[in-house]
Amino acid sequence: MVGAAVFVALLVVAWRRMDVAERLYCLVILLVSFSYYTGPQHPLMGLLRHCYLAFPLFWAGADTLQRGWQRLAAVGMGIVGMAVLAAGYVLEAWIL
């Protein structure tokens, strides 16, 4: 659910940097992604996989990072996120 919130926040931040076609595409992709229902046991299992189709968010999000420290902070958060995901994989935390 945190990943979905990141995509929504990225849409809000990048909205002004995108043209009309990119806005419409990203909005439709995110709405369709949030409308999928994959069953009662794990209803949000594939949500992030579907949200990644809204790739213009990353372009516009990168355009908003103007200063060097902002880019460094984004890279640092990305490295921390990858470390958390790698730790979860190594510890087999996501195997049901």
N, CA, C and O of each residue as an XYZ file, in Angstrom:
384
protein
N       0.813     -1.189      0.000
C       0.000      0.000      0.000
C       0.864      1.263      0.000
O       0.460      2.302     -0.521
N       2.056      1.158      0.591
C       2.966      2.296      0.608
C       3.409      2.628     -0.813
O       3.508      3.800     -1.178
N       3.674      1.603     -1.608
C       4.076      1.826     -2.998
C       3.007      2.532     -3.798
O       3.313      3.383     -4.633
N       1.755      2.188     -3.552
C       0.652      2.859     -4.242
C       0.579      4.332     -3.840
O       0.294      5.196     -4.670
N       0.834      4.607     -2.581
C       0.850      5.997     -2.127
C       1.996      6.767     -2.773
O       1.860      7.960     -3.045
N       3.114      6.105     -3.020
C       4.235      6.754     -3.701
C       3.840      7.139     -5.122
O       4.176      8.229     -5.583
N       3.130      6.257     -5.817
C       2.709      6.570     -7.179
C       1.711      7.726     -7.203
O       1.781      8.581     -8.086
N       0.802      7.762     -6.264
C      -0.162      8.865     -6.206
C       0.561     10.175     -5.870
O       0.264     11.216     -6.456
N       1.498     10.121     -4.937
C       2.261     11.325     -4.601
C       3.103     11.791     -5.789
O       3.240     12.991     -6.025
N       3.660     10.849     -6.526
C       4.436     11.204     -7.711
C       3.558     11.828     -8.784
O       4.003     12.717     -9.510
N       2.314     11.371     -8.889
C       1.379     11.980     -9.832
C       1.085     13.427     -9.440
O       1.021     14.305    -10.301
N       0.909     13.672     -8.160
C       0.621     15.031     -7.690
C       1.822     15.946     -7.924
O       1.661     17.083     -8.365
N       3.016     15.454     -7.631
C       4.222     16.262     -7.787
C       4.524     16.535     -9.255
O       4.922     17.644     -9.611
N       4.337     15.533    -10.107
C       4.731     15.644    -11.511
C       3.637     16.234    -12.405
O       3.869     16.447    -13.595
N       2.476     16.493    -11.864
C       1.326     16.936    -12.672
C       1.642     18.177    -13.499
O       1.293     18.234    -14.678
N       2.285     19.157    -12.912
C       2.558     20.419    -13.612
C       3.620     20.265    -14.690
O       3.665     21.069    -15.621
N       4.473     19.254    -14.589
C       5.564     19.061    -15.540
C       5.159     18.238    -16.760
O       5.933     18.135    -17.711
N       3.972     17.653    -16.753
C       3.544     16.786    -17.848
C       2.625     17.539    -18.794
O       1.940     18.483    -18.403
N       2.625     17.098    -20.059
C       1.668     17.681    -20.992
C       0.333     16.950    -20.855
O       0.224     16.008    -20.070
N      -0.666     17.367    -21.599
C      -2.028     16.860    -21.432
C      -2.114     15.360    -21.720
O      -2.793     14.629    -21.000
N      -1.432     14.904    -22.766
C      -1.494     13.484    -23.120
C      -0.872     12.612    -22.027
O      -1.412     11.558    -21.693
N       0.256     13.047    -21.474
C       0.889     12.285    -20.395
C       0.026     12.286    -19.140
O      -0.069     11.268    -18.456
N      -0.602     13.412    -18.831
C      -1.496     13.479    -17.674
C      -2.650     12.498    -17.809
O      -2.960     11.746    -16.885
N      -3.271     12.521    -18.966
C      -4.409     11.637    -19.205
C      -3.987     10.175    -19.154
O      -4.670      9.348    -18.549
N      -2.858      9.857    -19.790
C      -2.369      8.479    -19.800
C      -2.094      7.988    -18.379
O      -2.548      6.908    -18.001
N      -1.355      8.767    -17.590
C      -1.014      8.358    -16.228
C      -2.243      8.254    -15.342
O      -2.353      7.335    -14.531
N      -3.155      9.182    -15.492
C      -4.371      9.142    -14.687
C      -5.199      7.899    -15.003
O      -5.696      7.236    -14.093
N      -5.349      7.582    -16.282
C      -6.120      6.401    -16.670
C      -5.425      5.126    -16.193
O      -6.078      4.226    -15.664
N      -4.114      5.045    -16.374
C      -3.382      3.852    -15.943
C      -3.515      3.649    -14.435
O      -3.740      2.525    -13.987
N      -3.381      4.704    -13.653
C      -3.500      4.552    -12.199
C      -4.928      4.203    -11.784
O      -5.128      3.394    -10.878
N      -5.916      4.802    -12.434
C      -7.303      4.452    -12.104
C      -7.603      2.990    -12.434
O      -8.257      2.296    -11.655
N      -7.131      2.530    -13.576
C      -7.346      1.121    -13.948
C      -6.576      0.208    -12.994
O      -7.077     -0.844    -12.599
N      -5.369      0.607    -12.629
C      -4.565     -0.214    -11.715
C      -5.248     -0.357    -10.353
O      -5.235     -1.436     -9.761
N      -5.838      0.717     -9.865
C      -6.509      0.653     -8.566
C      -7.858     -0.053     -8.647
O      -8.422     -0.399     -7.609
N      -8.384     -0.275     -9.829
C      -9.686     -0.928     -9.944
C      -9.583     -2.443    -10.095
O     -10.601     -3.134    -10.056
N      -8.360     -2.972    -10.269
C      -8.206     -4.431    -10.360
C      -8.537     -5.084     -9.033
O      -8.232     -4.549     -7.967
N      -9.166     -6.251     -9.113
C      -9.459     -7.044     -7.920
C      -8.952     -8.452     -8.183
O      -9.433     -9.127     -9.093
N      -7.990     -8.896     -7.398
C      -7.372    -10.199     -7.651
C      -7.806    -11.270     -6.665
O      -7.171    -12.321     -6.587
N      -8.852    -11.035     -5.926
C      -9.362    -12.052     -5.021
C      -9.349    -11.597     -3.578
O      -8.733    -10.585     -3.244
N     -10.029    -12.345     -2.722
C     -10.164    -11.926     -1.320
C      -8.903    -12.138     -0.483
O      -8.748    -11.494      0.555
N      -7.996    -13.028     -0.910
C      -6.846    -13.330     -0.068
C      -5.760    -12.249     -0.142
O      -5.274    -11.788      0.890
N      -5.381    -11.850     -1.349
C      -4.361    -10.811     -1.544
C      -4.852     -9.855     -2.624
O      -4.393     -9.932     -3.763
N      -5.772     -8.959     -2.291
C      -6.383     -8.133     -3.340
C      -5.455     -7.102     -3.978
O      -5.749     -6.625     -5.073
N      -4.354     -6.745     -3.337
C      -3.459     -5.721     -3.881
C      -2.110     -6.301     -4.304
O      -1.127     -5.565     -4.398
N      -2.049     -7.591     -4.557
C      -0.771     -8.239     -4.831
C      -0.091     -7.681     -6.084
O       1.122     -7.476     -6.061
N      -0.808     -7.431     -7.157
C      -0.201     -6.974     -8.397
C      -0.325     -5.485     -8.636
O      -0.092     -5.023     -9.753
N      -0.687     -4.724     -7.620
C      -0.949     -3.304     -7.812
C       0.270     -2.542     -8.322
O       0.155     -1.770     -9.275
N       1.416     -2.741     -7.717
C       2.601     -1.999     -8.143
C       3.025     -2.378     -9.549
O       3.485     -1.529    -10.312
N       2.875     -3.635     -9.892
C       3.227     -4.082    -11.244
C       2.392     -3.349    -12.275
O       2.898     -2.993    -13.339
N       1.133     -3.120    -11.982
C       0.262     -2.402    -12.904
C       0.534     -0.897    -12.883
O       0.408     -0.231    -13.910
N       0.905     -0.361    -11.723
C       1.190      1.071    -11.625
C       2.454      1.460    -12.382
O       2.573      2.599    -12.834
N       3.393      0.541    -12.525
C       4.631      0.863    -13.246
C       4.374      1.184    -14.714
O       5.261      1.719    -15.380
N       3.210      0.882    -15.231
C       2.882      1.246    -16.611
C       2.728      2.756    -16.777
O       2.746      3.255    -17.902
N       2.581      3.473    -15.700
C       2.483      4.938    -15.750
C       3.889      5.537    -15.720
O       4.192      6.385    -14.881
N       4.740      5.092    -16.640
C       6.146      5.486    -16.639
C       6.401      6.971    -16.878
O       7.451      7.450    -16.451
N       5.517      7.741    -17.529
C       5.818      9.185    -17.640
C       5.914      9.890    -16.287
O       6.462     10.989    -16.208
N       5.400      9.285    -15.236
C       5.547      9.863    -13.905
C       7.010      9.960    -13.510
O       7.412     10.912    -12.841
N       7.807      8.987    -13.917
C       9.221      9.006    -13.561
C       9.963     10.115    -14.307
O      10.849     10.754    -13.742
N       9.607     10.344    -15.566
C      10.242     11.425    -16.332
C       9.934     12.771    -15.696
O      10.835     13.572    -15.446
N       8.678     13.008    -15.440
C       8.287     14.293    -14.863
C       8.786     14.416    -13.432
O       9.135     15.510    -12.988
N       8.823     13.313    -12.714
C       9.361     13.357    -11.355
C      10.838     13.696    -11.339
O      11.304     14.408    -10.449
N      11.581     13.192    -12.319
C      13.007     13.514    -12.414
C      13.212     14.980    -12.782
O      14.191     15.593    -12.359
N      12.299     15.542    -13.564
C      12.412     16.965    -13.919
C      12.205     17.881    -12.715
O      12.700     19.008    -12.700
N      11.481     17.406    -11.712
C      11.237     18.243    -10.537
C      12.451     18.320     -9.615
O      12.542     19.223     -8.784
N      13.374     17.387     -9.757
C      14.576     17.387     -8.918
C      15.618     18.308     -9.551
O      16.410     17.872    -10.386
N      15.615     19.549     -9.162
C      16.472     20.551     -9.784
C      17.834     20.683     -9.110
O      18.834     20.917     -9.789
N      17.890     20.540     -7.813
C      19.137     20.762     -7.088
C      19.866     19.432     -6.853
O      19.263     18.359     -6.853
N      21.155     19.542     -6.658
C      21.972     18.346     -6.448
C      21.597     17.574     -5.196
O      21.601     16.343     -5.199
N      21.270     18.293     -4.118
C      20.923     17.603     -2.878
C      19.595     16.872     -3.005
O      19.393     15.855     -2.340
N      18.678     17.367     -3.847
C      17.412     16.674     -4.062
C      17.645     15.362     -4.801
O      17.053     14.335     -4.471
N      18.511     15.413     -5.798
C      18.832     14.186     -6.526
C      19.543     13.191     -5.632
O      19.261     11.994     -5.690
N      20.455     13.665     -4.811
C      21.173     12.795     -3.887
C      20.217     12.162     -2.881
O      20.354     10.984     -2.551
N      19.256     12.931     -2.395
C      18.263     12.388     -1.464
C      17.392     11.330     -2.136
O      17.068     10.314     -1.521
N      17.011     11.559     -3.392
C      16.200     10.576     -4.119
C      16.972      9.286     -4.351
O      16.422      8.193     -4.207
N      18.242      9.412     -4.708
C      19.070      8.219     -4.910
C      19.260      7.487     -3.580
O      19.210      6.258     -3.537
N      19.476      8.231     -2.506
C      19.629      7.613     -1.190
C      18.385      6.860     -0.750
O      18.480      5.756     -0.213
N      17.211      7.460     -0.977
C      15.968      6.764     -0.628
C      15.782      5.518     -1.488
O      15.276      4.501     -1.014
N      16.191      5.600     -2.749
C      16.104      4.433     -3.617
C      17.007      3.298     -3.157
O      16.614      2.133     -3.194
N      18.216      3.638     -2.725
C      19.141      2.616     -2.236
C      18.617      1.980     -0.958
O      18.711      0.765     -0.787
N      18.069      2.783     -0.066
C      17.483      2.238      1.166
C      16.306      1.321      0.831
O      16.161      0.251      1.422
N      15.468      1.741     -0.115
C      14.342      0.901     -0.521
C      14.793     -0.417     -1.121
O      14.214     -1.463     -0.826
N      15.828     -0.380     -1.967
C      16.338     -1.623     -2.542
C      16.946     -2.525     -1.473
O      16.831     -3.748     -1.559
N      17.589     -1.938     -0.471
C      18.153     -2.734      0.619
C      17.055     -3.428      1.422
O      17.204     -4.584      1.819
N      15.955     -2.718      1.658
C      14.825     -3.322      2.382
C      14.225     -4.467      1.566
O      13.928     -5.529      2.113
N      14.049     -4.257      0.275
C      13.515     -5.323     -0.574
C      14.461     -6.507     -0.650
O      14.011     -7.653     -0.627
N      15.763     -6.257     -0.740
C      16.736     -7.346     -0.777
C      16.742     -8.118      0.536
O      16.848     -9.344      0.533
N      16.630     -7.412      1.656
C      16.587     -8.088      2.952
C      15.340     -8.955      3.066
O      15.407    -10.072      3.579
N      14.213     -8.454      2.596
C      12.994     -9.258      2.604
C      13.114    -10.494      1.745
O      12.581    -11.547      2.095
N      13.807    -10.383      0.620
C      14.004    -11.533     -0.258
C      14.941    -12.552      0.385
O      14.662    -13.750      0.362
N      16.049    -12.085      0.959
C      17.019    -12.987      1.566
C      16.422    -13.699      2.764
O      16.690    -14.880      2.986
N      15.619    -12.993      3.531
C      15.000    -13.603      4.709
C      13.745    -14.393      4.378
O      13.110    -14.957      5.269
N      13.385    -14.436      3.101
C      12.184    -15.140      2.617
C      10.937    -14.652      3.346
O      10.084    -15.444      3.744
N      10.848    -13.353      3.510
C       9.737    -12.763      4.257
C       8.444    -12.741      3.463
O       7.373    -12.606      4.056
N       8.504    -12.869      2.131
C       7.305    -12.761      1.330
C       6.795    -14.101      0.842
O       5.862    -14.152      0.040
N       7.385    -15.177      1.307
C       6.889    -16.492      0.905
C       5.789    -16.893      1.865
O       5.979    -16.900      3.082
N       4.632    -17.230      1.304
C       3.463    -17.529      2.144
C       3.386    -18.982      2.488
O       2.464    -19.402      3.187
